[in-house]
Amino acid sequence: MAESTQVTPININSLKEHTLKKISDLLDKTNNRGWRKLAEIVGADKRFRLTSEDLDKCSLKVLDPEGSPSRSLLHVMGNRGVTVKDLLEFLQALGQTEAFQLLRSSASLKILIQPVSQAVLAGQAVRLFCQAAGHPNVEYQWFRKDIEISNINRDNQGQYCCRVFNDKAEQWSMEANVFVDDCKYPRETGDPVEVGPLDLGFNQRHYATDKVALLIGNMSYLNHPKLKAPMMDVYELTNLLRQLDFKVVSLLDLTESEMRNAVYEFLLLLDKGVYGTSVFQHIAVCSGS
C-alpha cells in the first residue's frame, strides 16, 4: 500500500554545485529578472531576512573575476533556511522560467536515508526506515521480493525495498534484509514468542543515546582442534566498533550457561534509544536497537 507523507525539505545549499552555478548564471545575465529582483522577493518574505549588508557583499562579487552576485545571494538564502520548494516559488514569482525548470528537474526526487538490513531476536520489533525529499510531495511504496506488502507478521522475514516516487520521477531504495533469530533469551521455556510488527516509518528520525556491543568468540570445541580465527575476529571487531563509539564487552570461550547469562545481561542494557549489536563468533549473529 502506497502512503503519502510530507518529508524534510532540502536546503538549497545541499544542491549540487553545478546546479546552483547554472541558476546563478541565468540570474546574472538579466537585470529585470536577476539577483536583485530575487533578493527583493525573498526579503519580502518574513521568514527570511536579507540585510543591506548581505546585498552589499553580493554586489562586491562583480569585482571578482570569477565572482557571481547571484551565487553569493543563493548561499546567503541557504544560510537563512531557504529550501528548494521556497526557491521554486521565488523563481516562479520572478518569472525566471528557465531557472525554474532547471531547478525542478534537478531536485524532483532524492533519497536521503536508505533502509538498512537488520537482524532481530524473536519477539522484538523492527523498523525499516526510508526517507526522501522532492518536489512535488513524495510517496512511498514498500515491496518484498517484488510483492507489495501491507500487513507484517512472523513470516515476513526476507528482503525489502522501497519505491520512492512523485509526479516527476521515481527511485528505488537499496535492498534491506530482515533476519529473525529464533533464540528466545532470556526466556528458556514456554510457547514461542511472536515477532513484533515491522514498522515501516517515514517521518521520524532516531538518534542513539548510547551504543553497546557484546562480542563472544569460542575457540574450544569437543572433537575439533582449537580454532584461531575467533580470537582475531573479536580483536578486530572490538577495534572497529570502538572507532564507531561503541562500548564493547569482549568474551572468549564461554559455556552455554555463561553465554546465556551474558546475553541476558546485555539485553538489559538495550534501553530506549540505545543501539546494540551482538556477535557470537562461529555460532550466530544478532543485532538490534
N, C-alpha and C positions, 0 to 999 in steps of 0.2 A: 504494500500500500504506500503510495507516494504521500508525503507530508510536506506542506509549505511552512516556511519559517523565515522570520527576519534574521539576518546574520550581521555579524560585526562589520561595520563599514570599513572600507580600505582607505587609509590616509593617502593623499596624493603623493606624499614623499616616499611611499613604498612602491610607487610605479617604477618601471624600468626607465633608466636614464634616456635611452633613445626615444621613448615615447614622450617624455617631458621636453626633450630638446626639439622634437618636431612641432609640438604645440607651441613652444616658445618662438620658434622660427616664424610660424604663422602669425603670431601676435605681434612680433617685432616688425613685420613687413607692412603693417597698416596702422593708420593713426586713429580713424574714427571707430575702428573695432579692435584697437590694440590694447596694450597692457594698462595704460592709464584709465581707459574706459572700464576695463575689467576691475581695476582697483576701486573705482568709484562704485561699481555694482556690489562688490564684496564688502566695501566699507559701509554700505547702507544696510547690510545685514547685522543685526545687533549681536549675533553670536560670534562674529569675527571682527576684531578691532584692528584697523590699519592706521598707524600713526603717520604724521607728516615726516618723521624721521625715517620710517620704513620706506616711504616713497622716495625720499631724497637718496637713500642708499641704492635703490633700484635705478634711479636716474643716472647716478655716477658710473654705472656699469658701461655706459656708452663710451667712456674714456678708456676702457679696457679693450684691446683689440679682439679678444675672444670673449668679452663680456656680453651678457644679454639681460636687459632690464626685465624682460618677461620671465626668464628663468629665475632670476632673483625674486621676483614677485611670487612665483609659484612656490618657491622654497619657504618664503615668509608665510604664505597661506597655509602650507602644510604644517608649519610650526604653530599656527593658530587653530589647527584642528579641522581644516577643510578636507572633506572626503571626496572620493571620486564622484559620488552622487551629487554632492554640492557643486563641484566643478562643472559637471554636465549641465546642471541647471543654470549656472552663471554663464557658460558659453552659449547656451541656447538663448538666454536673455540678451546677450551681447550680439547675437546674430552671426556668430563665428561657426557657420555650418560645417566647414571643412575640419576645423579643430574638434568640433563636437562629434562628428562621425569617426574621426581618428581615435578619440578617447573611448568612445562607446565600443568600438570594435576591439580595442586592446584590453579593455577592462570588463568585458561582458561576463567573465567567469574565471574564478581562480580558487583551487582547493588550498586552504590554508593549513589544515590539520588532517593527516591521513589516519585511517583506523589502524590499530596495532594488534598483532596476534597476541593471544593471552592463553595461559593455562591456569585452571582453577580446580580447587577441590570440590567434590560433590557437595552440594548444599550452599555454596557461595553464589552470590550474584555476580554478573559480569556485564560490563558496559563497553559496547563498541561505539566509538565516537568519531564523527567526521564533520568537519566544518569548512564551509566555502563562503566566498563573498563574490558578489557580482551585481550587475545592473542590467535588466530589472531583477526583482527578487528571485532568490534561488530556491529550488525544490530538491528533495532528496528521495531516493528510492533504493531500498536495501534488497540485495539478492543473495541467495545461497545456491551455488552451483547452477547459475543461470535461472533459478526458480525464485520468483518474488516471494518474500516471507512476510508474515504478519504476526501470527501467534507463535511464541517461542516456548519450547518445552525441553525436556531432558534429551530428546533425540536430535536436537539441533546442533550437536557438536559437528563442526565442519568448517568449510571455507566460505567467507563472506566478502562481498564487495558492495560499494555504494555508487549508484549513478547520480551525479550532480548535474542539474540542468536548469535552464531558463529559456525564454523565448529566443535567445540569440545563439546559444551554444550548449554543448553538453560535454562532461568529462566523466571518466570512470576512476574511482579511487584505486589505490593499491589493494591487493587481496590480503585479508586478515584471517588467520586460522584460530578457531576456538577449540581448545583441548580440555576435556573433563577427566580428572583423575578420580577413580573410584575409591581411593583410600579415604577412610572416614575418621581421621583423627580429629578431636580426641575421643570420639565415640568408638567403642570396641564391640558393642553388642547392639541388638535391636534391629528394627527394619531399616533398609537403606534410606538415606535421606534424599530428598528431591533436589534437583538442580534449580537454583534460583532463576528468575526471569532474566532474559537478555534484554537489557535496557538500551535501546537504540537512541542515544541522546544527540541533540543538535546544538543547543544554545549554551549549556553550562560549561564553564571552564573549571578545571580541577588543578589544585596546586598541592604538592606534597608538603605535609608538616614535618615529616621525618622519613628517612629511608633506611631500612634494615635488611640484612641478608644473613641467611643461615647456609653454610656450606658443610656437607658431610662427605667425606671420602673414605671408603672402605677398601683396604688393601689385602686383608687376610680372609681367605675363604677355605672351607673344607674341600679337600680333594682338588686343590688348584694352587699352583705356585703363587707366591706373594706378588701382587701387582705393584708396578712402579708409577703408572700414569696418574692414579687418583691424587697422590701427594703433590705432583707437579701441577695438575689441573687446579686443585684447591689453592695452591700458592699463587698461580697466575690470575685466577678469578678474583681472589682476595685483593690483589693489587689493582685490577681493573675496576672493581666495584668501589674501592676506596677513592679512586680518581673521580668517580661519579658521586662522591659524598655519601656513600652508604656506610653505615656502621655494621661491620662484618664480624660474625662469630664463626670460626673455622674449627671443625672437629674431625678426628680421624679414628677409624677402627672402632665403631660403636657396636654394641649388641643390639638386637631388635628392641629390647626393652628400653635401652638408653636412647635409641633413635626416637621411639615413641614419646618419651619424656621430653627430648629436645624439641621435637616438632610441637608438642603441646605448649611448652613454654614460649616458643617462638610465635605461635598463633596469638598468644595473649598480648604480644607487642603490637599487633596489627590493629591499632585503634583507628578511628575515623581520620582519614587524611594521611595515614602512614602507608607508604609504598613498601612492599616486602617482596623478596624473592628467595626461594629455597632451592638448592641444588643437591640432589642425592646422587653422587657420582657412581655410575655403573648400576644404578637401581631405577631411578625415575627422575623427572624434572617437574617441579611445580612452581608456580608464581602467582601472585595476586596482590590486590591493594585494597 
